[in-house]
Amino acid sequence: MSITLTHVAVQVRDLTATIAFYEEYCGLRCIHRRHNSEGGGVVWMAEPGREHAFIFVFMSGGQGAAQDEQDYGHLGFAVE
């Protein structure tokens, strides 16, 4: 069996704002969403046409973490 990267899961503070950002600036679309009783949930997002190849999973909640000045962690997209 070959190994294939299928998704990246990221915890976010504001799920609604995260969805809006990735839709507007990166062209991702929601392909699945679940809500929880606290008003948060999880959303799966993908590039149109690549829904079965690779997805981003954004989950609300969890404890926020301060980002250090030297922390350059990010998701990289090529845009026009």
N, C-alpha and C positions, 0 to 999 in steps of 0.2 A: 504494500500500500504506500502510495506517495503522500507526502505531507503537503498540505495546502493551507495558506493563511486565508481564513474566511471572514474574520471580523476583528474589530478593535472595540473594546468596551471602555467607556469613560464616564465617570461620575461627574455631574454638573450641579451647580447651585440653582439655576433657573432654567428648567426644561423648555418653557415656552420661548424664552429669549434665545436659547441655543438652537431650537428648531428654526426660528426666524432667521438667525444669522446664516446657518448652513444652507437654507433654501435660497436666500437672497444673494449671498456672495460666492457660494460654491456650487450651486445648481443641484444640491442633493434633494431628494424627495422622500417623504415618509412612506415606508412600505408596511409598517406594523406599529401599533401603539397600544399600550396597556396603561390604565390608570389605577392608582391605589386609593385607599380610603383617605389618605392625608392630602389628596389633591395633586400628588406627584405621579410618578410612574416611570415607564421606559418607552423609548421610541427607537425603532430601527430605521436608518436612513441609508440611501444608496444613490449612486449616479444612475440616471435613467438608462435602462438597457443592461446594467451590470448588477441587478438585484440578486442574481444567483451566483455572482462571482465574489463580491466583497461588500460588506456592510459596516456601518458605524452604529454602535449601540450606545445611546446616551441614556443614563439613569439619573433620576433626580434623588436628592437627599444625601445623607452622609455628612460628615463633619468637614467643613471647609478647611483648606490648608493654605497658608500664606506662601506665595511664590518667592523664592530667594532671587536676588538680583542676578545671580549667575545661573539661574535655571532657564534654559532655553528650550525646554520641552514644548513641542507643538505638533500639530498635524499640518503637513505641507500640501498645498494645492497649486497647480499651475493655472493661472487665470489670464484672460486677455488684458 
